[in-house]
Amino acid sequence: MSNDVAAWLNEAGRRRLGPEQTEALLQRLSGLKEGTAKYRRTFDRIVEGNLLLVASTVEKLMRRSHSLHWGGPLTVDLLQVGCLGLSLTVQRFDVTRGTKLSTCAVPWIRQRVSRWLSGHLSAIYVPENTLRAAYAAYRGEKPGKIAPKDPAITLRAMQVLNMTSLDARISKSQEGATLGEIIPSPGEEEKPRSQSESIKMLRDVMAKAGIEPHTQDLMLAYAECGRIDTSARRVNMGSNKASRVIKTAIARCQEVI
């Protein structure tokens, strides 16, 4: 375990609050006006007092992954991301429901960490609703209401999640070769297409499908970043409209492929 992780855990343990203390502070927070200095102090104390909950949740997620090592370089980053989930829980917590903070916080922490990992470590971007459906399929559960209607999309997402990073260690420890170091390099004839070639191919397909230039720009932006909101901003279009336009364009492209 790195010194940074050890220091983070020691500080979290030093500031730890018991369940009764947390409940009392949550009751006090519900009666304070948001934005005031007293509200902020109480809010921060609740978050600081429950950092070990973040640590235990992140540790479980990392130990379930074959490519992540608890105590390794990414641990502190994931702990900080998990703190955002805890902060959101405290901000939205309703003391009148009678639930424990930990019951509400764990799903939020998991969501934030999973979303961060999906956006930073995966070579292929998978939308969050598809990611949830894939994890549900792994666990043998029914997909949620926002899951993709086409089961093939969920299957593709499961295939993506099964991909192993070339930077992953062969063993659980952080010593030894990575997967990329033991796989021989492909020959020159096996090199993947360049980005410019891929863009040209996509433009040719869209032109064949009769898609207008403005929509083509939107599609190229979406292909680059995988996020509808970001793509929409690049072409000065609303997110809702961009979502409909992309869906229609994809369907038209599929007809000519």
C-alpha positions in Angstrom: 0.0 0.0 0.0 1.4 3.4 -1.0 2.1 6.1 1.6 -0.6 8.4 0.2 -3.3 5.7 0.7 -2.0 4.9 4.2 -2.1 8.6 5.1 -5.6 9.0 3.6 -6.9 6.1 5.6 -5.2 7.2 8.8 -6.8 10.7 8.5 -10.2 9.1 7.8 -9.9 6.9 10.9 -8.9 9.9 13.0 -12.0 11.9 12.0 -14.4 8.9 12.1 -17.9 9.4 13.5 -20.1 6.8 15.0 -23.6 6.1 13.6 -25.3 8.0 16.5 -23.0 11.0 16.0 -23.7 11.0 12.2 -27.4 10.8 12.8 -27.3 13.8 15.2 -25.4 15.9 12.7 -27.7 15.0 9.9 -30.7 16.1 12.0 -28.9 19.4 12.8 -28.0 19.9 9.1 -31.6 19.5 8.1 -32.5 22.5 10.2 -29.8 24.8 8.8 -30.0 27.1 5.8 -27.9 25.8 2.9 -25.0 28.0 2.0 -24.4 29.4 5.5 -21.1 28.9 7.3 -22.7 26.7 10.0 -24.3 24.5 7.3 -20.9 24.1 5.5 -19.1 23.2 8.7 -21.7 20.6 9.7 -21.8 19.3 6.1 -18.0 18.9 6.0 -17.9 17.2 9.4 -20.4 14.6 8.3 -18.4 13.8 5.1 -15.1 13.7 7.0 -16.6 11.4 9.6 -17.7 8.9 7.1 -14.7 8.6 4.8 -14.0 5.1 5.9 -17.4 4.1 4.3 -15.9 5.5 1.0 -12.7 3.5 1.6 -14.6 0.2 2.2 -16.8 0.7 -0.8 -13.9 1.5 -3.1 -11.8 -1.4 -1.8 -14.6 -3.9 -2.6 -15.0 -2.5 -6.1 -11.2 -2.6 -6.8 -10.7 -6.1 -5.4 -13.5 -7.4 -7.7 -11.5 -6.1 -10.7 -8.7 -8.1 -12.3 -6.9 -4.9 -13.5 -7.1 -2.7 -10.4 -4.9 -3.1 -7.3 -6.1 -1.8 -3.9 -3.4 0.5 -2.6 -2.0 1.1 -6.1 -1.6 4.3 -8.0 -5.3 4.8 -8.8 -6.5 4.2 -5.3 -6.3 7.8 -4.1 -8.0 9.1 -7.2 -10.9 6.6 -6.7 -11.2 7.6 -3.0 -11.6 11.2 -4.1 -14.2 10.3 -6.6 -16.0 8.2 -4.0 -16.0 11.3 -1.7 -18.1 13.1 -4.4 -20.7 10.3 -4.1 -20.7 10.6 -0.3 -21.1 14.4 -0.6 -24.1 14.1 -2.9 -25.7 11.7 -0.5 -25.3 14.1 2.4 -26.6 16.9 0.3 -29.8 15.0 -0.7 -30.3 13.0 2.4 -33.8 13.1 3.8 -33.8 12.5 7.6 -37.6 12.0 7.6 -37.3 8.6 5.8 -35.5 6.9 8.7 -32.8 5.3 6.6 -29.1 5.1 7.5 -26.6 7.3 5.7 -24.6 4.3 4.7 -27.6 2.7 3.0 -28.0 5.7 0.7 -24.3 6.5 0.3 -23.0 3.2 -1.0 -25.0 3.2 -4.3 -23.9 6.8 -4.9 -20.2 6.0 -4.2 -20.4 3.0 -6.5 -22.0 5.0 -9.3 -19.4 7.8 -9.2 -16.5 5.4 -9.1 -17.9 3.2 -11.9 -18.6 6.2 -14.0 -15.1 7.5 -13.5 -13.5 4.1 -14.4 -15.7 3.8 -17.5 -14.7 7.3 -18.7 -11.0 7.1 -17.9 -9.8 3.5 -18.2 -12.0 2.0 -20.9 -10.6 2.2 -24.5 -14.3 2.2 -25.7 -16.8 4.5 -24.2 -20.0 2.7 -22.9 -23.0 4.8 -22.0 -24.0 4.6 -18.4 -27.4 3.0 -19.0 -25.8 0.3 -21.2 -23.1 -0.2 -18.5 -25.7 -0.8 -15.9 -27.5 -3.3 -18.1 -24.3 -5.2 -18.7 -23.5 -5.4 -15.0 -27.1 -6.5 -14.3 -26.6 -9.3 -16.9 -23.4 -10.4 -15.3 -25.3 -10.7 -12.0 -28.2 -12.6 -13.6 -30.6 -9.7 -12.8 -33.3 -8.1 -15.0 -32.2 -4.9 -16.8 -33.6 -1.6 -15.6 -36.2 0.6 -17.3 -33.5 2.7 -19.0 -31.6 -0.3 -20.4 -31.1 -0.5 -24.2 -34.1 -2.1 -26.0 -31.9 -4.1 -28.2 -30.2 -7.0 -26.2 -27.4 -7.1 -28.8 -26.2 -3.7 -27.4 -25.9 -5.1 -23.9 -24.1 -8.1 -25.3 -21.6 -5.8 -27.0 -21.1 -3.9 -23.8 -20.4 -7.1 -21.9 -17.8 -8.0 -24.5 -16.1 -4.6 -24.0 -16.1 -5.1 -20.2 -14.4 -8.4 -20.7 -11.5 -6.7 -22.6 -8.3 -6.7 -20.6 -6.1 -3.6 -20.6 -2.6 -4.1 -22.0 -1.3 -2.2 -19.0 -2.7 -4.8 -16.6 -0.3 -7.0 -14.7 -0.3 -10.7 -15.4 -0.5 -11.4 -11.6 -2.5 -9.6 -8.9 0.7 -8.1 -7.6 2.2 -4.9 -9.1 5.5 -6.8 -10.0 6.3 -8.5 -13.2 5.4 -8.0 -16.9 2.2 -6.4 -18.2 0.0 -8.1 -20.8 1.2 -5.7 -23.5 4.8 -6.7 -22.8 4.3 -10.4 -23.5 2.1 -10.1 -26.5 4.1 -9.9 -29.7 3.7 -6.8 -31.9 1.6 -7.3 -35.0 3.2 -7.1 -38.4 3.0 -4.0 -40.5 0.2 -5.4 -42.6 -1.9 -5.9 -39.5 -1.8 -2.2 -38.4 -5.2 -0.7 -37.7 -6.6 2.0 -39.8 -5.5 5.5 -39.0 -7.9 8.1 -37.5 -8.0 9.9 -40.9 -8.9 6.7 -42.7 -11.6 5.9 -40.2 -13.1 9.4 -40.5 -13.0 9.2 -44.3 -14.8 5.8 -44.2 -17.5 7.2 -41.9 -18.0 10.3 -44.1 -18.3 8.0 -47.1 -21.0 5.9 -45.4 -22.9 9.0 -44.2 -22.7 10.6 -47.7 -24.0 7.3 -49.2 -26.9 7.5 -46.7 -27.7 11.0 -47.7 -26.9 12.6 -44.4 -26.5 16.4 -44.4 -23.1 18.0 -43.6 -24.2 19.5 -40.2 -25.4 16.1 -39.1 -22.2 14.5 -40.3 -20.2 16.9 -38.1 -22.4 15.9 -35.1 -21.8 12.2 -35.8 -18.1 12.7 -36.1 -18.0 14.6 -32.8 -20.1 11.8 -31.2 -17.7 9.1 -32.6 -14.8 11.0 -31.1 -16.0 11.6 -27.6 -19.0 9.2 -27.2 -21.0 11.8 -25.3 -24.2 13.3 -26.7 -24.0 16.5 -24.6 -20.4 17.3 -25.6 -21.1 16.5 -29.2 -24.2 18.7 -29.3 -22.2 21.7 -27.8 -19.6 21.4 -30.6 -22.2 21.8 -33.3 -24.4 24.3 -31.4 -27.4 21.9 -31.0 -29.5 21.0 -28.0 -28.8 17.7 -26.4 -32.4 16.3 -26.8 -32.4 17.2 -30.5 -28.9 15.8 -31.0 -29.9 12.5 -29.4 -32.8 12.2 -31.9 -30.6 13.2 -34.9 -27.9 10.7 -34.0 -30.3 7.9 -33.6 -31.9 8.6 -37.0 -28.5 9.0 -38.7 -27.2 5.7 -37.2 -30.3 3.9 -38.5 -29.8 5.4 -42.0 -26.1 4.4 -42.0 -27.0 0.8 -41.0 -29.3 0.6 -44.0 -26.5 1.3 -46.5 -23.8 -0.8 -44.8 
